[in-house]
Amino acid sequence: MSLGEISKEGCLACPFHGVQFDEHGKCTLIPANGKSAKIPPSFRIKTYRTYEHEGFIWIFWGDQEPTTTPDFFTNVE
C-alpha cells in the first residue's frame, strides 16, 4: 500500500488491484467484485496513529492511544 494513492473518494487505493480502504482500515471497494458487491467486515487493514514532525512521518505502533507525543529532536543541536 506504500505505493498507493488517495482516490477521489478520499480512500487509499492499491496501485495494483484498485482495492480501496478508508482512514479506519475498512475496505470500501473491491473493483474485481463490482461496485455493488458486499464486502466482508473482516476484509480490512490494520491502521496506526501517525503524525508528522521535522519532515518525517512517525508511527505509533501501540494498540491504545499514546499518552504523550515524543519529541526526538529536543536535545539535537
BELJO-V897084 format. One record per helix or strand. SS is the DSSP state (alpha for helix, beta for strand). FROM is the first residue (numbers start at 0). TO is the last residue. Records with the same first field share a line. If there is no record, write none. Layout:
SS = FROM-TO ; FROM-TO
This chain:
beta = 4-5 ; 11-12 ; 19-20 ; 25-28 ; 43-43 ; 48-52 ; 55-59
alpha = 30-32
